[in-house]
């Protein structure tokens, strides 16, 4: 379950069962909650309505989601970066729910962290349990 509380209140504004399995990651942005599960499912849910808006599943591995992050707007689009326990990294188009780039088992071991650059929003990085960092161009959807 995901519970969203208003500041200063002890009562949840929204309580919603989003996944049938363990939620491993959670991100909140502009009225939407993005959740990732232990089975590789990733959902975007609208807070005010409580319903699922997007299901990011096309080409996603059946591995636990280890991290999620959202870009600033890049050429009027936002991207969702997702890291998986099997080392895969996917850049999703938030507007369509489809992958812009899929890097299967990119790290060979778990992808432990994914981030977009604050200074250069078109740069996306992933870190792996193998101590390596990969840098991607989020516009070209390719490694640098």
C-alpha positions, 0 to 999 in steps of 0.5 A: 500500500501507498499512503500519502499524508497532508502536512500536519495531518495524521490521516492519509489523503490517499491509501491505495493498493498499487501492486500485488507484490512488494513495492521496492521504490517510490517517487512523487512528482507533480501530483503523480506517484511512481512506484516500482515493485519486486517483480519489475512492475512500474506504475504511475498513479494520479494522486487526486484520482487514485487510479493508475495512469501508466504501466511501464512494462514493455520490455521490462525484465522480471527483476526487482526495481532497485531505483527510479528517477525522473528527468526535468523536461528534455525537448518538452518530454520527461523521462523515467529512469529505472534500474533493475536488480539484474543490471538492466536500465530502461529510459521510459517516455513518461507521456507514452509509457513506452521505453525510449531505450532498453539496456538489458543487463547493462551492469552484469550485476544489479543497477544500484542507482539511477540519476539524471544530471541537474546541470545537464538534464540530457545526461543520465547515469546508472551505478552498478553493484560492480562499482562501475558507473555508466553515462547515457545521452537521454536524448540520443538514448545511447551510452556516451 
